[in-house]
């Protein structure tokens, strides 16, 4: 958490090695991220952004983009875990429904669910969610939060949430506050959610 410009998204970009740290280091499970290839790091990491970016293909293709060799069964499993499967059957061509350029034919919540399914299809051990509910109404935000915390609980995925939403931050087990690129607070917070935390 932190104000706009505090460095939250920069930290996510550093974790993903979109650019390199110029001081200090980032450890994941005790391993310096610079000692593994970017490909290995990104294969183990899923990313969900505030503005879900979908491609002009089908729902199936958009989910499979998370791991190009994912089978149809794995695509459907990711869709079921993220509740995409619930709305996809209402569409004329199911998983083969074309979503339009940038997902134009889907609602904001549907696009975000497909984006999370795509991240899940890559079998990540770490999921970075940068303002994942920022553009959604309260009901859709709650559904997306349930999906993210469910993946953490049920799939054992480490979930890192970047948010301005104090309520969402309070649901995590640890709150790190940044200001001007510096950690100014790091504390355990939150409440139990079905025995799991993020």
mmCIF file of the C-alpha atoms, coordinates in Angstrom:
data_MODEL
# 
_entry.id   MODEL 
# 
loop_
_atom_site.group_PDB 
_atom_site.id 
_atom_site.type_symbol 
_atom_site.label_atom_id 
_atom_site.label_alt_id 
_atom_site.label_comp_id 
_atom_site.label_asym_id 
_atom_site.label_entity_id 
_atom_site.label_seq_id 
_atom_site.pdbx_PDB_ins_code 
_atom_site.Cartn_x 
_atom_site.Cartn_y 
_atom_site.Cartn_z 
_atom_site.occupancy 
_atom_site.B_iso_or_equiv 
_atom_site.pdbx_formal_charge 
_atom_site.auth_seq_id 
_atom_site.auth_comp_id 
_atom_site.auth_asym_id 
_atom_site.auth_atom_id 
_atom_site.pdbx_PDB_model_num 
ATOM 1   C CA . UNK A 1 1   ? 0.000   0.000   0.000   1.00 0.00 ? 1   UNK A CA 1 
ATOM 2   C CA . UNK A 1 2   ? 0.961   3.634   -0.280  1.00 0.00 ? 2   UNK A CA 1 
ATOM 3   C CA . UNK A 1 3   ? 0.065   6.844   -2.083  1.00 0.00 ? 3   UNK A CA 1 
ATOM 4   C CA . UNK A 1 4   ? 0.264   7.251   -5.837  1.00 0.00 ? 4   UNK A CA 1 
ATOM 5   C CA . UNK A 1 5   ? 3.918   7.413   -6.829  1.00 0.00 ? 5   UNK A CA 1 
ATOM 6   C CA . UNK A 1 6   ? 5.148   5.597   -3.712  1.00 0.00 ? 6   UNK A CA 1 
ATOM 7   C CA . UNK A 1 7   ? 6.796   2.814   -5.741  1.00 0.00 ? 7   UNK A CA 1 
ATOM 8   C CA . UNK A 1 8   ? 4.231   0.016   -5.507  1.00 0.00 ? 8   UNK A CA 1 
ATOM 9   C CA . UNK A 1 9   ? 4.080   -0.778  -9.215  1.00 0.00 ? 9   UNK A CA 1 
ATOM 10  C CA . UNK A 1 10  ? 7.821   -0.210  -9.525  1.00 0.00 ? 10  UNK A CA 1 
ATOM 11  C CA . UNK A 1 11  ? 8.338   -2.929  -6.915  1.00 0.00 ? 11  UNK A CA 1 
ATOM 12  C CA . UNK A 1 12  ? 6.121   -5.326  -8.905  1.00 0.00 ? 12  UNK A CA 1 
ATOM 13  C CA . UNK A 1 13  ? 8.108   -4.527  -12.051 1.00 0.00 ? 13  UNK A CA 1 
ATOM 14  C CA . UNK A 1 14  ? 11.366  -5.182  -10.200 1.00 0.00 ? 14  UNK A CA 1 
ATOM 15  C CA . UNK A 1 15  ? 10.080  -8.525  -8.925  1.00 0.00 ? 15  UNK A CA 1 
ATOM 16  C CA . UNK A 1 16  ? 9.234   -9.489  -12.521 1.00 0.00 ? 16  UNK A CA 1 
ATOM 17  C CA . UNK A 1 17  ? 12.639  -8.177  -13.703 1.00 0.00 ? 17  UNK A CA 1 
ATOM 18  C CA . UNK A 1 18  ? 11.112  -5.847  -16.251 1.00 0.00 ? 18  UNK A CA 1 
ATOM 19  C CA . UNK A 1 19  ? 14.109  -3.842  -15.164 1.00 0.00 ? 19  UNK A CA 1 
ATOM 20  C CA . UNK A 1 20  ? 16.935  -4.693  -12.806 1.00 0.00 ? 20  UNK A CA 1 
ATOM 21  C CA . UNK A 1 21  ? 17.558  -3.490  -9.277  1.00 0.00 ? 21  UNK A CA 1 
ATOM 22  C CA . UNK A 1 22  ? 20.479  -1.076  -9.002  1.00 0.00 ? 22  UNK A CA 1 
ATOM 23  C CA . UNK A 1 23  ? 20.970  -1.644  -5.296  1.00 0.00 ? 23  UNK A CA 1 
ATOM 24  C CA . UNK A 1 24  ? 20.023  -4.327  -2.837  1.00 0.00 ? 24  UNK A CA 1 
ATOM 25  C CA . UNK A 1 25  ? 18.397  -7.548  -3.991  1.00 0.00 ? 25  UNK A CA 1 
ATOM 26  C CA . UNK A 1 26  ? 15.065  -9.297  -4.280  1.00 0.00 ? 26  UNK A CA 1 
ATOM 27  C CA . UNK A 1 27  ? 14.787  -12.776 -2.804  1.00 0.00 ? 27  UNK A CA 1 
ATOM 28  C CA . UNK A 1 28  ? 12.027  -15.242 -3.605  1.00 0.00 ? 28  UNK A CA 1 
ATOM 29  C CA . UNK A 1 29  ? 12.135  -18.304 -1.353  1.00 0.00 ? 29  UNK A CA 1 
ATOM 30  C CA . UNK A 1 30  ? 15.636  -17.198 -0.371  1.00 0.00 ? 30  UNK A CA 1 
ATOM 31  C CA . UNK A 1 31  ? 16.876  -17.090 -3.975  1.00 0.00 ? 31  UNK A CA 1 
ATOM 32  C CA . UNK A 1 32  ? 18.183  -13.866 -5.498  1.00 0.00 ? 32  UNK A CA 1 
ATOM 33  C CA . UNK A 1 33  ? 16.022  -13.251 -8.565  1.00 0.00 ? 33  UNK A CA 1 
ATOM 34  C CA . UNK A 1 34  ? 19.100  -12.218 -10.555 1.00 0.00 ? 34  UNK A CA 1 
ATOM 35  C CA . UNK A 1 35  ? 20.471  -15.762 -10.295 1.00 0.00 ? 35  UNK A CA 1 
ATOM 36  C CA . UNK A 1 36  ? 17.617  -17.251 -12.325 1.00 0.00 ? 36  UNK A CA 1 
ATOM 37  C CA . UNK A 1 37  ? 16.714  -16.451 -15.910 1.00 0.00 ? 37  UNK A CA 1 
ATOM 38  C CA . UNK A 1 38  ? 13.909  -14.008 -16.598 1.00 0.00 ? 38  UNK A CA 1 
ATOM 39  C CA . UNK A 1 39  ? 12.079  -16.842 -18.345 1.00 0.00 ? 39  UNK A CA 1 
ATOM 40  C CA . UNK A 1 40  ? 12.222  -19.094 -15.279 1.00 0.00 ? 40  UNK A CA 1 
ATOM 41  C CA . UNK A 1 41  ? 11.157  -16.256 -12.995 1.00 0.00 ? 41  UNK A CA 1 
ATOM 42  C CA . UNK A 1 42  ? 8.228   -15.245 -15.172 1.00 0.00 ? 42  UNK A CA 1 
ATOM 43  C CA . UNK A 1 43  ? 7.137   -18.855 -15.683 1.00 0.00 ? 43  UNK A CA 1 
ATOM 44  C CA . UNK A 1 44  ? 6.742   -19.167 -11.899 1.00 0.00 ? 44  UNK A CA 1 
ATOM 45  C CA . UNK A 1 45  ? 4.958   -15.824 -11.542 1.00 0.00 ? 45  UNK A CA 1 
ATOM 46  C CA . UNK A 1 46  ? 1.483   -14.753 -12.593 1.00 0.00 ? 46  UNK A CA 1 
ATOM 47  C CA . UNK A 1 47  ? 0.481   -11.134 -12.957 1.00 0.00 ? 47  UNK A CA 1 
ATOM 48  C CA . UNK A 1 48  ? -2.942  -9.493  -12.887 1.00 0.00 ? 48  UNK A CA 1 
ATOM 49  C CA . UNK A 1 49  ? -3.229  -5.785  -13.616 1.00 0.00 ? 49  UNK A CA 1 
ATOM 50  C CA . UNK A 1 50  ? -5.922  -3.209  -12.931 1.00 0.00 ? 50  UNK A CA 1 
ATOM 51  C CA . UNK A 1 51  ? -6.753  -2.994  -16.626 1.00 0.00 ? 51  UNK A CA 1 
ATOM 52  C CA . UNK A 1 52  ? -7.114  -6.561  -17.848 1.00 0.00 ? 52  UNK A CA 1 
ATOM 53  C CA . UNK A 1 53  ? -5.443  -6.848  -21.236 1.00 0.00 ? 53  UNK A CA 1 
ATOM 54  C CA . UNK A 1 54  ? -7.147  -9.365  -23.491 1.00 0.00 ? 54  UNK A CA 1 
ATOM 55  C CA . UNK A 1 55  ? -6.402  -10.155 -27.102 1.00 0.00 ? 55  UNK A CA 1 
ATOM 56  C CA . UNK A 1 56  ? -8.860  -10.232 -29.979 1.00 0.00 ? 56  UNK A CA 1 
ATOM 57  C CA . UNK A 1 57  ? -9.070  -14.025 -30.042 1.00 0.00 ? 57  UNK A CA 1 
ATOM 58  C CA . UNK A 1 58  ? -11.270 -16.455 -28.162 1.00 0.00 ? 58  UNK A CA 1 
ATOM 59  C CA . UNK A 1 59  ? -11.674 -16.952 -24.438 1.00 0.00 ? 59  UNK A CA 1 
ATOM 60  C CA . UNK A 1 60  ? -9.791  -20.247 -24.764 1.00 0.00 ? 60  UNK A CA 1 
ATOM 61  C CA . UNK A 1 61  ? -6.884  -18.537 -26.551 1.00 0.00 ? 61  UNK A CA 1 
ATOM 62  C CA . UNK A 1 62  ? -6.744  -15.738 -23.995 1.00 0.00 ? 62  UNK A CA 1 
ATOM 63  C CA . UNK A 1 63  ? -6.515  -18.199 -21.111 1.00 0.00 ? 63  UNK A CA 1 
ATOM 64  C CA . UNK A 1 64  ? -3.997  -20.409 -22.941 1.00 0.00 ? 64  UNK A CA 1 
ATOM 65  C CA . UNK A 1 65  ? -1.738  -17.411 -23.457 1.00 0.00 ? 65  UNK A CA 1 
ATOM 66  C CA . UNK A 1 66  ? -0.711  -17.916 -19.799 1.00 0.00 ? 66  UNK A CA 1 
ATOM 67  C CA . UNK A 1 67  ? 1.018   -21.133 -20.894 1.00 0.00 ? 67  UNK A CA 1 
ATOM 68  C CA . UNK A 1 68  ? 0.974   -21.891 -24.582 1.00 0.00 ? 68  UNK A CA 1 
ATOM 69  C CA . UNK A 1 69  ? 1.271   -25.653 -24.105 1.00 0.00 ? 69  UNK A CA 1 
ATOM 70  C CA . UNK A 1 70  ? -1.686  -25.840 -21.687 1.00 0.00 ? 70  UNK A CA 1 
ATOM 71  C CA . UNK A 1 71  ? -4.156  -28.552 -22.660 1.00 0.00 ? 71  UNK A CA 1 
ATOM 72  C CA . UNK A 1 72  ? -7.857  -27.865 -23.133 1.00 0.00 ? 72  UNK A CA 1 
ATOM 73  C CA . UNK A 1 73  ? -8.427  -29.610 -19.799 1.00 0.00 ? 73  UNK A CA 1 
ATOM 74  C CA . UNK A 1 74  ? -5.957  -27.285 -18.062 1.00 0.00 ? 74  UNK A CA 1 
ATOM 75  C CA . UNK A 1 75  ? -7.601  -24.248 -19.676 1.00 0.00 ? 75  UNK A CA 1 
ATOM 76  C CA . UNK A 1 76  ? -11.003 -25.396 -18.408 1.00 0.00 ? 76  UNK A CA 1 
ATOM 77  C CA . UNK A 1 77  ? -9.571  -26.129 -14.938 1.00 0.00 ? 77  UNK A CA 1 
ATOM 78  C CA . UNK A 1 78  ? -8.184  -22.566 -14.754 1.00 0.00 ? 78  UNK A CA 1 
ATOM 79  C CA . UNK A 1 79  ? -11.541 -21.238 -15.956 1.00 0.00 ? 79  UNK A CA 1 
ATOM 80  C CA . UNK A 1 80  ? -13.421 -23.198 -13.299 1.00 0.00 ? 80  UNK A CA 1 
ATOM 81  C CA . UNK A 1 81  ? -11.079 -22.024 -10.520 1.00 0.00 ? 81  UNK A CA 1 
ATOM 82  C CA . UNK A 1 82  ? -11.699 -18.393 -11.508 1.00 0.00 ? 82  UNK A CA 1 
ATOM 83  C CA . UNK A 1 83  ? -15.442 -18.702 -12.241 1.00 0.00 ? 83  UNK A CA 1 
ATOM 84  C CA . UNK A 1 84  ? -14.977 -17.998 -15.951 1.00 0.00 ? 84  UNK A CA 1 
ATOM 85  C CA . UNK A 1 85  ? -16.686 -21.333 -16.543 1.00 0.00 ? 85  UNK A CA 1 
ATOM 86  C CA . UNK A 1 86  ? -19.861 -19.966 -14.945 1.00 0.00 ? 86  UNK A CA 1 
ATOM 87  C CA . UNK A 1 87  ? -20.416 -17.292 -17.592 1.00 0.00 ? 87  UNK A CA 1 
ATOM 88  C CA . UNK A 1 88  ? -18.696 -18.900 -20.564 1.00 0.00 ? 88  UNK A CA 1 
ATOM 89  C CA . UNK A 1 89  ? -21.582 -21.344 -21.030 1.00 0.00 ? 89  UNK A CA 1 
ATOM 90  C CA . UNK A 1 90  ? -23.981 -18.457 -21.530 1.00 0.00 ? 90  UNK A CA 1 
ATOM 91  C CA . UNK A 1 91  ? -21.972 -17.254 -24.538 1.00 0.00 ? 91  UNK A CA 1 
ATOM 92  C CA . UNK A 1 92  ? -22.892 -18.361 -28.070 1.00 0.00 ? 92  UNK A CA 1 
ATOM 93  C CA . UNK A 1 93  ? -19.671 -20.277 -28.748 1.00 0.00 ? 93  UNK A CA 1 
ATOM 94  C CA . UNK A 1 94  ? -18.591 -21.059 -25.183 1.00 0.00 ? 94  UNK A CA 1 
ATOM 95  C CA . UNK A 1 95  ? -14.810 -21.092 -24.867 1.00 0.00 ? 95  UNK A CA 1 
ATOM 96  C CA . UNK A 1 96  ? -14.526 -20.359 -28.590 1.00 0.00 ? 96  UNK A CA 1 
ATOM 97  C CA . UNK A 1 97  ? -16.392 -17.057 -28.258 1.00 0.00 ? 97  UNK A CA 1 
ATOM 98  C CA . UNK A 1 98  ? -14.313 -14.226 -29.681 1.00 0.00 ? 98  UNK A CA 1 
ATOM 99  C CA . UNK A 1 99  ? -13.884 -11.496 -27.090 1.00 0.00 ? 99  UNK A CA 1 
ATOM 100 C CA . UNK A 1 100 ? -13.275 -8.602  -29.476 1.00 0.00 ? 100 UNK A CA 1 
ATOM 101 C CA . UNK A 1 101 ? -10.295 -6.280  -29.524 1.00 0.00 ? 101 UNK A CA 1 
ATOM 102 C CA . UNK A 1 102 ? -9.033  -5.824  -25.916 1.00 0.00 ? 102 UNK A CA 1 
ATOM 103 C CA . UNK A 1 103 ? -11.977 -7.914  -24.660 1.00 0.00 ? 103 UNK A CA 1 
ATOM 104 C CA . UNK A 1 104 ? -14.562 -5.382  -25.831 1.00 0.00 ? 104 UNK A CA 1 
ATOM 105 C CA . UNK A 1 105 ? -17.399 -7.935  -25.792 1.00 0.00 ? 105 UNK A CA 1 
ATOM 106 C CA . UNK A 1 106 ? -16.915 -8.811  -22.110 1.00 0.00 ? 106 UNK A CA 1 
ATOM 107 C CA . UNK A 1 107 ? -17.794 -6.851  -18.983 1.00 0.00 ? 107 UNK A CA 1 
ATOM 108 C CA . UNK A 1 108 ? -15.029 -5.522  -16.740 1.00 0.00 ? 108 UNK A CA 1 
ATOM 109 C CA . UNK A 1 109 ? -15.518 -8.342  -14.251 1.00 0.00 ? 109 UNK A CA 1 
ATOM 110 C CA . UNK A 1 110 ? -15.530 -11.000 -16.980 1.00 0.00 ? 110 UNK A CA 1 
ATOM 111 C CA . UNK A 1 111 ? -12.327 -9.604  -18.463 1.00 0.00 ? 111 UNK A CA 1 
ATOM 112 C CA . UNK A 1 112 ? -10.649 -9.596  -15.053 1.00 0.00 ? 112 UNK A CA 1 
ATOM 113 C CA . UNK A 1 113 ? -11.696 -13.207 -14.436 1.00 0.00 ? 113 UNK A CA 1 
ATOM 114 C CA . UNK A 1 114 ? -10.244 -14.261 -17.808 1.00 0.00 ? 114 UNK A CA 1 
ATOM 115 C CA . UNK A 1 115 ? -7.018  -12.400 -16.971 1.00 0.00 ? 115 UNK A CA 1 
ATOM 116 C CA . UNK A 1 116 ? -6.773  -14.224 -13.631 1.00 0.00 ? 116 UNK A CA 1 
ATOM 117 C CA . UNK A 1 117 ? -7.500  -17.554 -15.366 1.00 0.00 ? 117 UNK A CA 1 
ATOM 118 C CA . UNK A 1 118 ? -4.684  -16.797 -17.824 1.00 0.00 ? 118 UNK A CA 1 
ATOM 119 C CA . UNK A 1 119 ? -2.301  -16.149 -14.920 1.00 0.00 ? 119 UNK A CA 1 
ATOM 120 C CA . UNK A 1 120 ? -3.431  -19.372 -13.238 1.00 0.00 ? 120 UNK A CA 1 
ATOM 121 C CA . UNK A 1 121 ? -2.943  -21.415 -16.418 1.00 0.00 ? 121 UNK A CA 1 
ATOM 122 C CA . UNK A 1 122 ? 0.776   -20.743 -16.074 1.00 0.00 ? 122 UNK A CA 1 
ATOM 123 C CA . UNK A 1 123 ? 0.841   -22.679 -12.764 1.00 0.00 ? 123 UNK A CA 1 
ATOM 124 C CA . UNK A 1 124 ? 2.402   -19.795 -10.815 1.00 0.00 ? 124 UNK A CA 1 
ATOM 125 C CA . UNK A 1 125 ? 3.761   -20.123 -7.306  1.00 0.00 ? 125 UNK A CA 1 
ATOM 126 C CA . UNK A 1 126 ? 3.578   -16.332 -6.955  1.00 0.00 ? 126 UNK A CA 1 
ATOM 127 C CA . UNK A 1 127 ? 0.661   -14.164 -8.123  1.00 0.00 ? 127 UNK A CA 1 
ATOM 128 C CA . UNK A 1 128 ? 1.160   -10.400 -8.303  1.00 0.00 ? 128 UNK A CA 1 
ATOM 129 C CA . UNK A 1 129 ? -2.131  -8.492  -8.372  1.00 0.00 ? 129 UNK A CA 1 
ATOM 130 C CA . UNK A 1 130 ? -1.618  -4.787  -9.097  1.00 0.00 ? 130 UNK A CA 1 
ATOM 131 C CA . UNK A 1 131 ? -4.866  -2.925  -8.250  1.00 0.00 ? 131 UNK A CA 1 
ATOM 132 C CA . UNK A 1 132 ? -6.908  -5.947  -9.422  1.00 0.00 ? 132 UNK A CA 1 
ATOM 133 C CA . UNK A 1 133 ? -10.242 -4.423  -8.354  1.00 0.00 ? 133 UNK A CA 1 
ATOM 134 C CA . UNK A 1 134 ? -9.491  -0.787  -9.122  1.00 0.00 ? 134 UNK A CA 1 
ATOM 135 C CA . UNK A 1 135 ? -11.904 -0.483  -12.066 1.00 0.00 ? 135 UNK A CA 1 
ATOM 136 C CA . UNK A 1 136 ? -14.685 -2.734  -10.772 1.00 0.00 ? 136 UNK A CA 1 
ATOM 137 C CA . UNK A 1 137 ? -17.928 -2.070  -8.918  1.00 0.00 ? 137 UNK A CA 1 
ATOM 138 C CA . UNK A 1 138 ? -18.207 -3.265  -5.336  1.00 0.00 ? 138 UNK A CA 1 
ATOM 139 C CA . UNK A 1 139 ? -20.036 -6.540  -6.081  1.00 0.00 ? 139 UNK A CA 1 
ATOM 140 C CA . UNK A 1 140 ? -17.613 -7.502  -8.850  1.00 0.00 ? 140 UNK A CA 1 
ATOM 141 C CA . UNK A 1 141 ? -14.663 -6.432  -6.678  1.00 0.00 ? 141 UNK A CA 1 
ATOM 142 C CA . UNK A 1 142 ? -15.837 -8.777  -3.929  1.00 0.00 ? 142 UNK A CA 1 
ATOM 143 C CA . UNK A 1 143 ? -16.098 -11.660 -6.419  1.00 0.00 ? 143 UNK A CA 1 
ATOM 144 C CA . UNK A 1 144 ? -12.590 -11.014 -7.762  1.00 0.00 ? 144 UNK A CA 1 
ATOM 145 C CA . UNK A 1 145 ? -11.211 -10.798 -4.215  1.00 0.00 ? 145 UNK A CA 1 
ATOM 146 C CA . UNK A 1 146 ? -12.838 -14.157 -3.404  1.00 0.00 ? 146 UNK A CA 1 
ATOM 147 C CA . UNK A 1 147 ? -11.194 -15.682 -6.478  1.00 0.00 ? 147 UNK A CA 1 
ATOM 148 C CA . UNK A 1 148 ? -7.743  -14.329 -5.584  1.00 0.00 ? 148 UNK A CA 1 
ATOM 149 C CA . UNK A 1 149 ? -7.898  -15.373 -1.933  1.00 0.00 ? 149 UNK A CA 1 
ATOM 150 C CA . UNK A 1 150 ? -9.359  -18.723 -3.000  1.00 0.00 ? 150 UNK A CA 1 
ATOM 151 C CA . UNK A 1 151 ? -6.371  -19.367 -5.268  1.00 0.00 ? 151 UNK A CA 1 
ATOM 152 C CA . UNK A 1 152 ? -4.092  -18.532 -2.359  1.00 0.00 ? 152 UNK A CA 1 
ATOM 153 C CA . UNK A 1 153 ? -5.984  -20.857 -0.035  1.00 0.00 ? 153 UNK A CA 1 
ATOM 154 C CA . UNK A 1 154 ? -6.803  -23.731 -2.394  1.00 0.00 ? 154 UNK A CA 1 
ATOM 155 C CA . UNK A 1 155 ? -3.816  -23.720 -4.739  1.00 0.00 ? 155 UNK A CA 1 
ATOM 156 C CA . UNK A 1 156 ? -1.133  -22.598 -2.264  1.00 0.00 ? 156 UNK A CA 1 
ATOM 157 C CA . UNK A 1 157 ? -0.179  -19.616 -4.414  1.00 0.00 ? 157 UNK A CA 1 
ATOM 158 C CA . UNK A 1 158 ? 1.594   -16.741 -2.680  1.00 0.00 ? 158 UNK A CA 1 
ATOM 159 C CA . UNK A 1 159 ? -0.500  -13.655 -3.345  1.00 0.00 ? 159 UNK A CA 1 
ATOM 160 C CA . UNK A 1 160 ? 0.952   -10.135 -3.397  1.00 0.00 ? 160 UNK A CA 1 
ATOM 161 C CA . UNK A 1 161 ? -1.709  -7.438  -3.715  1.00 0.00 ? 161 UNK A CA 1 
ATOM 162 C CA . UNK A 1 162 ? -0.935  -3.827  -4.607  1.00 0.00 ? 162 UNK A CA 1 
ATOM 163 C CA . UNK A 1 163 ? -3.910  -1.701  -3.633  1.00 0.00 ? 163 UNK A CA 1 
ATOM 164 C CA . UNK A 1 164 ? -5.202  1.671   -2.525  1.00 0.00 ? 164 UNK A CA 1 
ATOM 165 C CA . UNK A 1 165 ? -8.181  -0.124  -0.974  1.00 0.00 ? 165 UNK A CA 1 
ATOM 166 C CA . UNK A 1 166 ? -7.693  -0.322  2.805   1.00 0.00 ? 166 UNK A CA 1 
ATOM 167 C CA . UNK A 1 167 ? -10.417 -2.982  3.107   1.00 0.00 ? 167 UNK A CA 1 
ATOM 168 C CA . UNK A 1 168 ? -8.634  -5.236  0.626   1.00 0.00 ? 168 UNK A CA 1 
ATOM 169 C CA . UNK A 1 169 ? -5.275  -4.639  2.313   1.00 0.00 ? 169 UNK A CA 1 
ATOM 170 C CA . UNK A 1 170 ? -6.807  -5.546  5.673   1.00 0.00 ? 170 UNK A CA 1 
ATOM 171 C CA . UNK A 1 171 ? -7.702  -9.009  4.330   1.00 0.00 ? 171 UNK A CA 1 
ATOM 172 C CA . UNK A 1 172 ? -4.035  -9.834  3.799   1.00 0.00 ? 172 UNK A CA 1 
ATOM 173 C CA . UNK A 1 173 ? -1.815  -11.191 6.542   1.00 0.00 ? 173 UNK A CA 1 
ATOM 174 C CA . UNK A 1 174 ? 0.925   -8.638  6.031   1.00 0.00 ? 174 UNK A CA 1 
ATOM 175 C CA . UNK A 1 175 ? 0.799   -4.961  5.147   1.00 0.00 ? 175 UNK A CA 1 
ATOM 176 C CA . UNK A 1 176 ? 3.850   -3.247  3.677   1.00 0.00 ? 176 UNK A CA 1 
ATOM 177 C CA . UNK A 1 177 ? 3.562   0.506   3.189   1.00 0.00 ? 177 UNK A CA 1 
ATOM 178 C CA . UNK A 1 178 ? 5.790   2.367   0.755   1.00 0.00 ? 178 UNK A CA 1 
ATOM 179 C CA . UNK A 1 179 ? 6.478   6.065   0.531   1.00 0.00 ? 179 UNK A CA 1 
ATOM 180 C CA . UNK A 1 180 ? 8.899   7.598   -1.971  1.00 0.00 ? 180 UNK A CA 1 
ATOM 181 C CA . UNK A 1 181 ? 10.268  4.143   -2.777  1.00 0.00 ? 181 UNK A CA 1 
ATOM 182 C CA . UNK A 1 182 ? 11.037  3.314   0.861   1.00 0.00 ? 182 UNK A CA 1 
ATOM 183 C CA . UNK A 1 183 ? 9.292   0.821   3.141   1.00 0.00 ? 183 UNK A CA 1 
ATOM 184 C CA . UNK A 1 184 ? 7.935   2.885   6.035   1.00 0.00 ? 184 UNK A CA 1 
ATOM 185 C CA . UNK A 1 185 ? 5.802   0.165   7.666   1.00 0.00 ? 185 UNK A CA 1 
ATOM 186 C CA . UNK A 1 186 ? 5.794   -3.628  7.613   1.00 0.00 ? 186 UNK A CA 1 
ATOM 187 C CA . UNK A 1 187 ? 3.304   -5.280  9.925   1.00 0.00 ? 187 UNK A CA 1 
ATOM 188 C CA . UNK A 1 188 ? 1.147   -8.344  10.341  1.00 0.00 ? 188 UNK A CA 1 
ATOM 189 C CA . UNK A 1 189 ? -2.532  -7.457  9.949   1.00 0.00 ? 189 UNK A CA 1 
ATOM 190 C CA . UNK A 1 190 ? -5.791  -8.876  8.630   1.00 0.00 ? 190 UNK A CA 1 
ATOM 191 C CA . UNK A 1 191 ? -8.241  -11.478 9.632   1.00 0.00 ? 191 UNK A CA 1 
ATOM 192 C CA . UNK A 1 192 ? -8.416  -15.175 8.918   1.00 0.00 ? 192 UNK A CA 1 
ATOM 193 C CA . UNK A 1 193 ? -10.231 -16.072 5.695   1.00 0.00 ? 193 UNK A CA 1 
ATOM 194 C CA . UNK A 1 194 ? -11.159 -19.747 5.798   1.00 0.00 ? 194 UNK A CA 1 
ATOM 195 C CA . UNK A 1 195 ? -7.869  -20.603 7.472   1.00 0.00 ? 195 UNK A CA 1 
ATOM 196 C CA . UNK A 1 196 ? -5.680  -18.935 4.842   1.00 0.00 ? 196 UNK A CA 1 
ATOM 197 C CA . UNK A 1 197 ? -4.131  -15.541 4.405   1.00 0.00 ? 197 UNK A CA 1 
ATOM 198 C CA . UNK A 1 198 ? -2.320  -13.706 1.632   1.00 0.00 ? 198 UNK A CA 1 
# 
